[in-house]
Amino acid sequence: MTPTEILHRIVETENNARNIYKEAVSLREDFNDGVNARIEELRKQCFAEADEKIKQAELEAVRSADAEIERLDKKLESDLASAKQQYENLQDVFIDKIFRLAVNMDA
């Protein structure tokens, strides 16, 4: 082989090596882009699932709070009705006592 042929062979090999390197860099970039796209897709999916779970938890909390309010309202109405009935039952007794006290004081 002549020195010129050797020099051409060296240049050709160097060019091939550069092309292989460029291809490898391109493959790595494509791979990284693909990985980053998948990470973003998974992140969006996780956030969507978390948002859905938060909405469900909020709905359940509202339902639970509404049920507790309804229970407390019924209890309050029951207690109020009971107190009113107790007042009505004892009203005549207290009026009689007050009347007797008033009559006894005037006498």
All heavy atoms as an XYZ file, in Angstrom:
867
protein
N       0.828     -1.166      0.000
C       0.000      0.000      0.000
C       0.886      1.248      0.000
O       1.870      1.325      0.703
C      -0.810     -0.029      1.290
C      -2.221      0.271      1.103
S      -3.072      0.179      2.666
C      -4.606     -0.046      2.043
N       0.469      2.176     -0.781
C       1.246      3.416     -0.895
C       0.852      4.357      0.238
O      -0.217      4.218      0.842
C       0.965      4.102     -2.245
O      -0.373      4.557     -2.256
C       1.262      3.181     -3.396
N       1.711      5.304      0.510
C       1.384      6.263      1.563
C       0.069      7.014      1.293
O      -0.690      7.301      2.216
C       2.567      7.230      1.586
C       3.711      6.448      1.037
C       3.103      5.485      0.062
N      -0.217      7.305      0.065
C      -1.473      7.994     -0.283
C      -2.664      7.097      0.020
O      -3.679      7.552      0.561
C      -1.467      8.390     -1.768
O      -0.305      9.162     -2.047
C      -2.688      9.178     -2.135
N      -2.542      5.830     -0.344
C      -3.613      4.878     -0.063
C      -3.814      4.736      1.451
O      -4.956      4.666      1.929
C      -3.300      3.526     -0.692
C      -3.379      3.526     -2.189
C      -2.924      2.200     -2.778
O      -2.085      1.503     -2.162
O      -3.429      1.869     -3.860
N      -2.711      4.693      2.179
C      -2.796      4.594      3.638
C      -3.482      5.837      4.197
O      -4.370      5.745      5.046
C      -1.397      4.397      4.253
C      -0.813      3.049      3.851
C      -1.445      4.534      5.763
C       0.630      2.844      4.270
N      -3.109      6.994      3.683
C      -3.710      8.249      4.139
C      -5.201      8.281      3.805
O      -6.025      8.679      4.642
C      -2.976      9.437      3.498
C      -3.398     10.821      3.968
C      -3.220     10.974      5.478
C      -2.595     11.881      3.256
N      -5.566      7.843      2.601
C      -6.986      7.766      2.231
C      -7.746      6.803      3.138
O      -8.882      7.075      3.536
C      -7.129      7.331      0.751
C      -6.881      8.426     -0.223
N      -7.668      9.538     -0.316
C      -5.901      8.586     -1.169
C      -7.209     10.330     -1.268
N      -6.108      9.764     -1.810
N      -7.097      5.699      3.433
C      -7.724      4.692      4.311
C      -7.928      5.256      5.706
O      -8.963      5.024      6.339
C      -6.827      3.445      4.335
C      -7.344      2.281      5.052
C      -8.488      1.660      4.233
N      -9.106      0.597      4.984
C      -8.989     -0.674      4.693
N      -8.293     -1.046      3.643
N      -9.587     -1.572      5.418
N      -6.944      6.009      6.206
C      -7.058      6.635      7.531
C      -8.194      7.652      7.527
O      -9.038      7.669      8.432
C      -5.715      7.299      7.947
C      -4.662      6.227      8.225
C      -5.911      8.198      9.173
C      -3.256      6.783      8.444
N      -8.271      8.468      6.502
C      -9.339      9.489      6.397
C     -10.698      8.795      6.283
O     -11.675      9.215      6.922
C      -9.069     10.424      5.198
C     -10.276     11.310      4.920
C      -7.829     11.271      5.436
N     -10.764      7.756      5.481
C     -12.019      7.013      5.318
C     -12.456      6.391      6.640
O     -13.634      6.461      7.015
C     -11.819      5.925      4.256
C     -13.054      5.107      3.981
C     -12.775      4.002      2.962
O     -11.884      4.166      2.104
O     -13.467      2.977      3.060
N     -11.526      5.807      7.371
C     -11.826      5.204      8.667
C     -12.282      6.265      9.658
O     -13.234      6.066     10.426
C     -10.596      4.450      9.208
O     -10.174      3.484      8.247
C     -10.905      3.770     10.518
N     -11.606      7.402      9.622
C     -11.994      8.499     10.521
C     -13.397      8.996     10.178
O     -14.212      9.243     11.071
C     -10.985      9.648     10.424
C     -11.271     10.759     11.429
C     -10.238     11.875     11.363
O      -9.113     11.659     10.907
O     -10.596     12.979     11.788
N     -13.701      9.119      8.903
C     -15.048      9.541      8.480
C     -16.099      8.519      8.920
O     -17.186      8.885      9.372
C     -15.104      9.759      6.967
C     -14.418     11.032      6.538
O     -14.289     11.968      7.327
N     -13.958     11.091      5.291
N     -15.777      7.237      8.750
C     -16.700      6.186      9.200
C     -16.917      6.268     10.718
O     -18.038      6.124     11.203
C     -16.177      4.800      8.810
C     -16.313      4.527      7.337
O     -17.106      5.167      6.655
N     -15.528      3.590      6.833
N     -15.829      6.498     11.441
C     -15.929      6.606     12.902
C     -16.799      7.802     13.284
O     -17.625      7.728     14.201
C     -14.541      6.718     13.523
N     -16.638      8.934     12.596
C     -17.465     10.114     12.870
C     -18.936      9.839     12.567
O     -19.821     10.249     13.313
C     -16.971     11.308     12.069
C     -15.718     11.886     12.640
C     -15.253     13.067     11.849
N     -13.896     13.359     12.247
C     -13.361     14.546     12.236
N     -14.051     15.569     11.802
N     -12.119     14.725     12.618
N     -19.192      9.152     11.471
C     -20.574      8.818     11.120
C     -21.193      7.890     12.176
O     -22.356      8.070     12.558
C     -20.645      8.184      9.735
C     -20.384      9.188      8.640
O     -20.569     10.383      8.827
N     -19.930      8.714      7.484
N     -20.412      6.913     12.604
C     -20.899      5.995     13.642
C     -21.168      6.765     14.933
O     -22.189      6.558     15.601
C     -19.903      4.841     13.872
C     -19.883      3.923     12.642
C     -20.247      4.056     15.131
C     -18.770      2.900     12.651
N     -20.280      7.684     15.282
C     -20.452      8.497     16.495
C     -21.715      9.357     16.387
O     -22.510      9.426     17.325
C     -19.215      9.377     16.713
C     -19.371     10.323     17.870
C     -19.241      9.873     19.184
C     -19.658     11.671     17.663
C     -19.394     10.731     20.248
C     -19.821     12.541     18.726
C     -19.692     12.075     20.021
O     -19.849     12.924     21.071
N     -21.901     10.008     15.216
C     -23.097     10.831     15.013
C     -24.363      9.995     15.129
O     -25.363     10.419     15.717
C     -23.047     11.523     13.649
C     -22.069     12.659     13.569
C     -22.065     13.262     12.167
C     -21.010     14.341     12.043
N     -20.954     14.891     10.667
N     -24.328      8.806     14.574
C     -25.480      7.904     14.653
C     -25.749      7.497     16.098
O     -26.898      7.463     16.547
C     -25.246      6.667     13.783
C     -26.443      5.748     13.716
C     -26.188      4.546     12.817
O     -25.274      4.583     11.977
O     -26.936      3.564     12.976
N     -24.678      7.209     16.836
C     -24.823      6.835     18.242
C     -25.402      7.993     19.056
O     -26.287      7.793     19.899
C     -23.481      6.396     18.821
N     -24.927      9.206     18.809
C     -25.455     10.393     19.506
C     -26.932     10.582     19.165
O     -27.756     10.861     20.025
C     -24.615     11.646     19.158
C     -25.303     12.914     19.634
C     -23.225     11.541     19.766
N     -27.256     10.409     17.903
C     -28.645     10.544     17.466
C     -29.541      9.498     18.134
O     -30.644      9.800     18.587
C     -28.726     10.421     15.949
O     -30.065     10.461     15.520
N     -29.071      8.256     18.199
C     -29.823      7.191     18.861
C     -30.025      7.499     20.346
O     -31.117      7.300     20.892
C     -29.117      5.844     18.683
C     -29.160      5.229     17.289
C     -28.256      3.992     17.230
C     -30.586      4.866     16.923
N     -28.948      8.000     20.978
C     -29.051      8.340     22.400
C     -30.070      9.462     22.610
O     -30.900      9.402     23.516
C     -27.698      8.742     22.953
C     -27.757      9.050     24.459
C     -26.432      9.428     25.031
N     -25.974     10.664     24.383
C     -24.735     11.097     24.444
N     -23.813     10.418     25.066
N     -24.399     12.223     23.850
N     -30.055     10.476     21.750
C     -31.003     11.583     21.856
C     -32.436     11.102     21.633
O     -33.346     11.508     22.348
C     -30.643     12.693     20.880
C     -29.393     13.462     21.282
C     -28.948     14.454     20.219
O     -29.561     14.506     19.121
O     -27.973     15.173     20.479
N     -32.609     10.246     20.638
C     -33.942      9.685     20.374
C     -34.424      8.868     21.573
O     -35.598      8.954     21.966
C     -33.934      8.811     19.112
C     -33.775      9.623     17.839
O     -33.934     10.868     17.894
O     -33.483      9.016     16.786
N     -33.521      8.082     22.126
C     -33.878      7.273     23.298
C     -34.259      8.177     24.461
O     -35.274      7.962     25.123
C     -32.709      6.362     23.690
C     -32.974      5.557     24.920
C     -33.781      4.426     24.865
C     -32.432      5.932     26.142
C     -34.038      3.685     26.007
C     -32.685      5.199     27.290
C     -33.484      4.072     27.217
N     -33.436      9.207     24.728
C     -33.725     10.140     25.817
C     -35.055     10.866     25.592
O     -35.831     11.057     26.528
C     -32.595     11.156     25.986
C     -31.357     10.541     26.602
O     -31.420      9.503     27.246
N     -30.218     11.180     26.394
N     -35.312     11.261     24.356
C     -36.585     11.916     24.035
C     -37.758     10.975     24.296
O     -38.784     11.384     24.843
C     -36.603     12.390     22.583
C     -35.661     13.554     22.329
O     -35.210     14.192     23.307
O     -35.369     13.826     21.136
N     -37.586      9.718     23.896
C     -38.633      8.725     24.135
C     -38.869      8.493     25.622
O     -40.014      8.404     26.081
N     -37.786      8.389     26.380
C     -37.900      8.193     27.833
C     -38.576      9.402     28.469
O     -39.476      9.267     29.304
C     -36.509      7.929     28.460
C     -36.569      8.015     29.975
C     -35.986      6.571     28.030
N     -38.151     10.602     28.072
C     -38.746     11.819     28.630
C     -40.227     11.934     28.278
O     -41.040     12.360     29.109
C     -37.984     13.062     28.163
C     -36.613     13.160     28.793
O     -36.375     12.624     29.866
N     -35.698     13.843     28.120
N     -40.595     11.558     27.072
C     -42.009     11.581     26.669
C     -42.817     10.594     27.507
O     -43.930     10.899     27.955
C     -42.134     11.263     25.182
N     -42.255      9.421     27.731
C     -42.961      8.407     28.546
C     -43.084      8.878     29.990
O     -44.117      8.680     30.625
C     -42.209      7.070     28.478
C     -42.849      5.966     29.257
C     -44.196      5.565     28.696
N     -44.708      4.442     29.454
C     -45.969      4.250     29.726
N     -46.875      5.079     29.269
N     -46.352      3.213     30.435
N     -42.032      9.505     30.514
C     -42.078     10.034     31.886
C     -43.183     11.089     31.984
O     -43.965     11.097     32.938
C     -40.706     10.622     32.295
C     -39.706      9.482     32.523
C     -40.826     11.488     33.546
C     -38.266      9.952     32.709
N     -43.265     11.963     31.010
C     -44.299     13.006     31.004
C     -45.688     12.397     30.914
O     -46.622     12.826     31.599
C     -44.061     13.973     29.833
C     -45.011     15.129     29.783
C     -44.903     16.061     30.979
O     -43.856     16.100     31.646
O     -45.901     16.753     31.254
N     -45.828     11.381     30.088
C     -47.108     10.681     29.948
C     -47.517     10.037     31.281
O     -48.670     10.155     31.706
C     -46.978      9.615     28.852
C     -48.222      8.797     28.607
C     -47.966      7.713     27.560
O     -47.271      8.001     26.560
O     -48.467      6.596     27.758
N     -46.574      9.373     31.927
C     -46.858      8.743     33.225
C     -47.168      9.784     34.292
O     -48.050      9.588     35.131
C     -45.673      7.876     33.659
C     -45.452      6.601     32.857
C     -44.148      5.927     33.288
C     -46.624      5.651     33.012
N     -46.456     10.914     34.266
C     -46.705     11.986     35.223
C     -48.126     12.519     35.066
O     -48.860     12.676     36.037
C     -45.697     13.122     35.027
C     -45.767     14.208     36.092
C     -44.848     15.382     35.772
N     -45.301     16.137     34.625
C     -46.324     17.007     34.639
N     -46.985     17.204     35.735
N     -46.660     17.652     33.555
N     -48.540     12.768     33.822
C     -49.896     13.253     33.563
C     -50.930     12.228     34.024
O     -51.954     12.586     34.612
C     -50.083     13.564     32.082
C     -49.389     14.817     31.632
C     -49.598     15.064     30.153
C     -48.855     16.305     29.684
N     -49.031     16.536     28.241
N     -50.660     10.960     33.756
C     -51.576      9.894     34.157
C     -51.688      9.841     35.681
O     -52.795      9.731     36.211
C     -51.092      8.553     33.613
C     -51.986      7.396     33.941
C     -51.423      6.083     33.406
O     -50.406      6.060     32.711
N     -52.075      4.988     33.715
N     -50.565      9.924     36.371
C     -50.584      9.887     37.844
C     -51.336     11.078     38.414
O     -52.126     10.935     39.351
C     -49.163      9.839     38.393
S     -48.339      8.259     38.145
N     -51.093     12.257     37.842
C     -51.803     13.446     38.323
C     -53.295     13.340     38.031
O     -54.122     13.757     38.854
C     -51.215     14.715     37.711
C     -50.005     15.213     38.431
C     -48.758     15.182     37.825
C     -50.087     15.717     39.721
C     -47.637     15.641     38.483
C     -48.969     16.170     40.392
C     -47.739     16.136     39.776
N     -53.667     12.796     36.898
C     -55.083     12.625     36.569
C     -55.737     11.662     37.557
O     -56.849     11.910     38.041
C     -55.244     12.125     35.133
N     -55.057     10.568     37.868
C     -55.588      9.604     38.839
C     -55.693     10.242     40.220
O     -56.682     10.035     40.937
C     -54.704      8.360     38.892
C     -54.792      7.487     37.660
C     -53.789      6.346     37.654
O     -53.079      6.159     38.659
O     -53.724      5.634     36.634
N     -54.687     11.018     40.604
C     -54.720     11.692     41.905
C     -55.860     12.701     41.954
O     -56.576     12.791     42.971
C     -53.385     12.380     42.178
N     -56.053     13.451     40.870
C     -57.165     14.409     40.821
C     -58.504     13.700     40.957
O     -59.400     14.173     41.655
C     -57.128     15.218     39.520
C     -56.019     16.250     39.481
O     -55.482     16.591     40.565
O     -55.684     16.716     38.376
N     -58.639     12.564     40.305
C     -59.886     11.798     40.387
C     -60.121     11.300     41.816
O     -61.240     11.357     42.333
C     -59.854     10.619     39.408
C     -61.141      9.836     39.357
C     -62.337     10.645     38.898
O     -62.179     11.583     38.099
O     -63.449     10.342     39.357
N     -59.063     10.809     42.459
C     -59.198     10.346     43.834
C     -59.547     11.498     44.773
O     -60.345     11.322     45.703
C     -57.910      9.652     44.296
C     -57.721      8.298     43.665
C     -56.435      7.629     44.114
C     -56.276      6.279     43.410
N     -55.036      5.609     43.805
N     -58.980     12.662     44.523
C     -59.302     13.842     45.340
C     -60.771     14.215     45.157
O     -61.470     14.500     46.137
C     -58.378     15.029     44.971
C     -56.960     14.754     45.476
C     -58.905     16.336     45.541
C     -55.920     15.729     44.957
N     -61.247     14.196     43.915
C     -62.664     14.504     43.662
C     -63.569     13.508     44.381
O     -64.575     13.893     44.978
C     -62.953     14.483     42.162
C     -62.422     15.672     41.410
C     -62.716     15.550     39.928
C     -62.029     16.637     39.134
N     -62.225     16.477     37.685
N     -63.214     12.227     44.304
C     -64.019     11.203     44.972
C     -64.010     11.407     46.487
O     -65.042     11.258     47.149
C     -63.513      9.800     44.619
C     -63.735      9.398     43.184
C     -65.204      9.389     42.795
O     -66.062      9.043     43.579
N     -65.490      9.807     41.573
N     -62.851     11.741     47.032
C     -62.753     11.983     48.476
C     -63.579     13.198     48.877
O     -64.251     13.183     49.924
C     -61.288     12.170     48.877
N     -63.548     14.239     48.055
C     -64.352     15.430     48.341
C     -65.835     15.100     48.313
O     -66.585     15.525     49.192
C     -64.040     16.540     47.336
C     -62.703     17.210     47.547
C     -62.353     18.217     46.455
O     -63.026     18.240     45.398
O     -61.410     18.980     46.675
N     -66.258     14.337     47.299
C     -67.667     13.946     47.219
C     -68.077     13.120     48.430
O     -69.160     13.316     48.993
C     -67.931     13.159     45.927
C     -67.916     13.951     44.632
C     -68.051     13.014     43.437
C     -69.042     14.971     44.621
N     -67.229     12.193     48.822
C     -67.526     11.355     49.985
C     -67.584     12.200     51.247
O     -68.444     11.990     52.109
C     -66.483     10.252     50.126
C     -66.755      9.286     51.259
C     -68.102      8.591     51.159
O     -68.560      8.299     50.043
O     -68.715      8.353     52.225
N     -66.688     13.166     51.380
C     -66.694     14.052     52.551
C     -67.971     14.880     52.584
O     -68.579     15.063     53.656
C     -65.465     14.959     52.535
N     -68.401     15.373     51.427
C     -69.639     16.153     51.365
C     -70.831     15.271     51.724
O     -71.704     15.671     52.502
C     -69.818     16.789     49.963
C     -71.213     17.344     49.781
C     -68.782     17.878     49.744
N     -70.866     14.063     51.167
C     -71.967     13.135     51.495
C     -71.995     12.830     52.984
O     -73.050     12.824     53.612
C     -71.818     11.835     50.701
C     -72.316     11.921     49.299
C     -72.382     10.516     48.667
N     -71.974     10.656     47.278
C     -70.898     10.135     46.728
N     -70.103      9.382     47.446
N     -70.602     10.333     45.473
N     -70.833     12.562     53.531
C     -70.739     12.251     54.960
C     -71.176     13.442     55.803
O     -71.912     13.288     56.781
C     -69.301     11.848     55.293
O     -69.157     11.616     56.667
N     -70.730     14.632     55.438
C     -71.099     15.840     56.175
C     -72.603     16.089     56.070
O     -73.250     16.432     57.071
C     -70.320     17.042     55.646
N     -73.160     15.907     54.876
C     -74.599     16.088     54.703
C     -75.389     15.091     55.550
O     -76.392     15.456     56.178
C     -74.993     15.943     53.230
C     -74.557     17.129     52.380
O     -74.208     18.176     52.960
O     -74.566     17.000     51.132
N     -74.931     13.851     55.581
C     -75.603     12.834     56.395
C     -75.517     13.195     57.873
O     -76.503     13.047     58.624
C     -75.000     11.460     56.140
N     -74.365     13.672     58.315
C     -74.198     14.051     59.724
C     -75.057     15.267     60.057
O     -75.668     15.322     61.127
C     -72.720     14.342     60.015
C     -72.419     14.635     61.460
C     -72.651     13.463     62.400
O     -72.797     12.312     61.935
O     -72.692     13.699     63.614
N     -75.139     16.228     59.154
C     -76.003     17.396     59.371
C     -77.459     16.964     59.473
O     -78.196     17.440     60.345
C     -75.796     18.436     58.241
C     -74.432     19.100     58.384
C     -76.901     19.484     58.235
C     -74.022     19.945     57.188
N     -77.859     16.077     58.589
C     -79.243     15.581     58.626
C     -79.523     14.854     59.943
O     -80.567     15.051     60.562
C     -79.478     14.645     57.438
C     -80.919     14.205     57.293
C     -81.144     13.356     56.061
O     -80.398     13.508     55.079
O     -82.087     12.537     56.103
N     -78.568     14.042     60.391
C     -78.735     13.329     61.655
C     -78.846     14.308     62.818
O     -79.715     14.178     63.687
C     -77.565     12.365     61.874
C     -77.709     11.484     63.119
C     -76.440     10.694     63.415
N     -75.351     11.520     63.885
C     -75.257     12.019     65.129
N     -76.193     11.802     66.004
N     -74.211     12.752     65.471
N     -77.974     15.313     62.821
C     -78.006     16.304     63.897
C     -79.287     17.138     63.856
O     -79.839     17.486     64.910
C     -76.772     17.203     63.821
C     -75.451     16.536     64.188
C     -74.284     17.476     63.903
C     -75.439     16.100     65.641
N     -79.763     17.460     62.641
C     -81.037     18.189     62.525
C     -82.188     17.380     63.101
O     -83.033     17.913     63.831
C     -81.336     18.536     61.059
C     -80.577     19.748     60.565
O     -80.031     20.498     61.415
O     -80.536     19.959     59.333
N     -82.228     16.088     62.784
C     -83.287     15.226     63.323
C     -83.195     15.142     64.839
O     -84.214     15.185     65.543
C     -83.208     13.839     62.701
C     -83.678     13.796     61.268
C     -83.570     12.408     60.678
C     -84.014     12.425     59.225
N     -83.888     11.116     58.591
N     -81.979     15.015     65.356
C     -81.785     14.950     66.807
C     -82.231     16.257     67.453
O     -82.922     16.257     68.480
C     -80.328     14.664     67.149
C     -80.071     14.501     68.641
C     -78.607     14.227     68.904
C     -78.291     13.987     70.358
N     -78.760     14.970     71.281
N     -81.872     17.382     66.839
C     -82.269     18.685     67.365
C     -83.782     18.833     67.358
O     -84.372     19.300     68.341
C     -81.625     19.802     66.545
C     -81.961     21.231     66.955
C     -81.465     21.508     68.373
C     -81.355     22.221     65.978
N     -84.408     18.441     66.250
C     -85.870     18.504     66.174
C     -86.505     17.612     67.239
O     -87.480     18.004     67.892
C     -86.351     18.098     64.779
C     -86.056     19.126     63.714
C     -86.396     18.647     62.312
O     -87.062     17.591     62.175
O     -85.995     19.325     61.356
N     -85.958     16.428     67.429
C     -86.470     15.511     68.439
C     -86.293     16.087     69.836
O     -87.216     16.063     70.656
C     -85.750     14.163     68.322
O     -86.110     13.318     69.381
N     -85.090     16.620     70.124
C     -84.835     17.224     71.433
C     -85.734     18.425     71.666
O     -86.253     18.622     72.777
C     -83.371     17.640     71.564
C     -82.420     16.464     71.650
O     -82.894     15.309     71.800
O     -81.188     16.689     71.543
N     -85.939     19.236     70.641
C     -86.804     20.406     70.749
C     -88.251     19.989     70.996
O     -88.929     20.566     71.857
C     -86.691     21.253     69.476
C     -87.444     22.577     69.470
C     -86.969     23.476     70.604
C     -87.259     23.275     68.127
N     -88.710     18.993     70.268
C     -90.079     18.492     70.475
C     -90.233     17.921     71.876
O     -91.248     18.155     72.550
C     -90.414     17.441     69.419
N     -89.206     17.209     72.342
C     -89.240     16.640     73.692
C     -89.273     17.752     74.740
O     -90.051     17.688     75.710
C     -88.029     15.747     73.899
O     -87.978     15.273     75.219
N     -88.448     18.776     74.572
C     -88.424     19.893     75.518
C     -89.749     20.640     75.500
O     -90.268     21.043     76.558
C     -87.277     20.842     75.195
N     -90.298     20.836     74.318
C     -91.591     21.520     74.195
C     -92.688     20.713     74.892
O     -93.508     21.273     75.624
C     -91.930     21.723     72.717
C     -93.174     22.534     72.482
C     -93.407     22.764     71.008
C     -94.675     23.570     70.793
N     -94.949     23.784     69.381
N     -92.671     19.414     74.689
C     -93.671     18.551     75.332
C     -93.504     18.587     76.846
O     -94.487     18.679     77.587
C     -93.548     17.105     74.820
C     -94.600     16.167     75.345
C     -95.994     16.596     74.908
O     -96.212     16.965     73.754
N     -96.949     16.554     75.829
N     -92.263     18.544     77.307
C     -91.990     18.603     78.747
C     -92.466     19.940     79.318
O     -93.070     19.988     80.391
C     -90.499     18.406     79.005
C     -90.139     18.303     80.462
C     -88.643     18.069     80.659
O     -87.863     18.202     79.726
N     -88.260     17.722     81.866
N     -92.217     21.030     78.582
C     -92.674     22.350     79.024
C     -94.198     22.386     79.106
O     -94.769     22.882     80.081
C     -92.163     23.431     78.065
C     -92.805     24.772     78.279
C     -92.435     25.580     79.345
C     -93.795     25.240     77.409
C     -93.026     26.815     79.557
C     -94.393     26.466     77.612
C     -94.012     27.250     78.684
O     -94.618     28.467     78.884
N     -94.859     21.871     78.072
C     -96.326     21.867     78.070
C     -96.879     21.017     79.202
O     -97.891     21.381     79.823
C     -96.849     21.378     76.715
C     -96.641     22.385     75.603
C     -97.036     21.859     74.231
O     -97.500     20.704     74.125
O     -96.864     22.613     73.253
N     -96.218     19.892     79.488
C     -96.682     19.027     80.579
C     -96.513     19.706     81.936
O     -97.345     19.546     82.830
C     -95.934     17.701     80.574
C     -96.297     16.836     79.385
O     -97.326     17.049     78.744
N     -95.450     15.865     79.071
N     -95.440     20.440     82.117
C     -95.153     21.065     83.404
C     -95.691     22.486     83.513
O     -95.691     23.065     84.606
C     -93.648     21.066     83.658
C     -93.007     19.692     83.800
C     -91.496     19.824     83.928
C     -93.588     18.939     84.997
N     -96.170     23.051     82.428
C     -96.641     24.434     82.427
C     -97.764     24.635     83.435
O     -97.730     25.584     84.226
C     -97.108     24.821     81.019
C     -97.557     26.251     80.888
C     -97.994     26.581     79.455
O     -98.115     25.697     78.623
N     -98.244     27.853     79.211
N     -98.741     23.778     83.410
C     -99.865     23.916     84.338
C     -99.402     23.785     85.784
O     -99.883     24.520     86.671
C    -100.950     22.869     84.031
C    -101.650     23.157     82.712
O    -101.639     24.334     82.294
O    -102.185     22.207     82.102
N     -98.477     22.884     86.038
C     -97.964     22.691     87.399
C     -97.287     23.969     87.882
O     -97.528     24.431     89.010
C     -96.991     21.496     87.443
C     -96.328     21.387     88.799
C     -97.699     20.210     87.076
N     -96.459     24.567     87.029
C     -95.754     25.788     87.425
C     -96.727     26.961     87.582
O     -96.582     27.775     88.493
C     -94.656     26.143     86.414
C     -93.466     25.228     86.476
C     -92.938     24.666     85.328
C     -92.871     24.919     87.698
C     -91.845     23.816     85.392
C     -91.770     24.074     87.752
C     -91.259     23.529     86.602
N     -97.717     27.046     86.720
C     -98.708     28.124     86.845
C     -99.452     27.986     88.161
O     -99.667     28.977     88.871
C     -99.675     28.107     85.646
C     -98.940     28.561     84.386
C    -100.887     28.993     85.908
C     -99.744     28.432     83.113
N     -99.828     26.758     88.506
C    -100.511     26.528     89.790
C     -99.617     26.927     90.954
O    -100.078     27.583     91.905
C    -100.926     25.056     89.933
C    -102.116     24.700     89.059
O    -102.826     25.630     88.622
O    -102.317     23.495     88.802
N     -98.338     26.549     90.913
C     -97.411     26.891     92.000
C     -97.258     28.405     92.115
O     -97.290     28.964     93.224
C     -96.035     26.243     91.781
C     -95.999     24.782     92.118
C     -94.588     24.246     91.962
C     -94.546     22.764     92.289
N     -93.197     22.221     92.190
N     -97.072     29.064     90.983
C     -96.910     30.521     91.000
C     -98.191     31.180     91.521
O     -98.145     32.118     92.333
C     -96.535     31.040     89.597
C     -95.134     30.560     89.221
C     -96.603     32.560     89.531
C     -94.746     30.823     87.788
N     -99.315     30.684     91.079
C    -100.597     31.242     91.535
C    -100.750     31.062     93.039
O    -101.130     31.986     93.754
C    -101.757     30.574     90.775
C    -103.091     31.112     91.175
C    -103.498     32.379     90.769
C    -103.950     30.350     91.979
C    -104.736     32.868     91.141
C    -105.171     30.845     92.359
C    -105.575     32.103     91.934
N    -100.417     29.874     93.544
C    -100.535     29.611     94.983
C     -99.577     30.518     95.763
O     -99.937     31.031     96.828
C    -100.252     28.151     95.289
C    -101.497     27.293     95.086
C    -101.286     25.880     95.639
N    -101.564     24.979     94.520
C    -100.810     24.006     94.091
N     -99.671     23.758     94.704
N    -101.139     23.285     93.078
N     -98.374     30.684     95.242
C     -97.423     31.577     95.923
C     -97.947     32.999     95.940
O     -97.855     33.692     96.962
C     -96.063     31.527     95.229
C     -95.210     30.270     95.448
C     -93.965     30.313     94.557
C     -94.786     30.178     96.900
N     -98.499     33.424     94.809
C     -99.016     34.797     94.731
C    -100.209     34.964     95.657
O    -100.351     35.979     96.339
C     -99.410     35.140     93.289
N    -101.100     33.990     95.707
C    -102.296     34.076     96.551
C    -101.896     34.034     98.013
O    -102.431     34.791     98.843
C    -103.289     32.933     96.216
C    -104.414     32.864     97.214
C    -103.835     33.141     94.822
N    -100.966     33.200     98.383
C    -100.523     33.091     99.765
C     -99.821     34.372    100.222
O     -99.891     34.740    101.390
C     -99.598     31.903     99.985
C    -100.387     30.586     99.971
O    -101.578     30.568    100.243
N     -99.689     29.513     99.645
N     -99.129     35.052     99.337
C     -98.441     36.280     99.704
C     -99.452     37.406     99.920
O     -99.231     38.288    100.756
C     -97.431     36.689     98.638
C     -96.197     35.853     98.617
S     -95.038     36.596     97.489
C     -93.588     35.795     98.012
N    -100.513     37.435     99.127
C    -101.515     38.479     99.274
C    -102.373     38.263    100.509
O    -102.971     39.211    101.017
C    -102.427     38.530     98.021
C    -101.713     39.138     96.830
O    -100.724     39.836     97.058
O    -102.147     38.889     95.685
N    -102.450     37.073    100.975
C    -103.339     36.774    102.088
C    -102.784     37.133    103.392
O    -102.161     37.828    103.919
C    -103.641     35.281    102.115
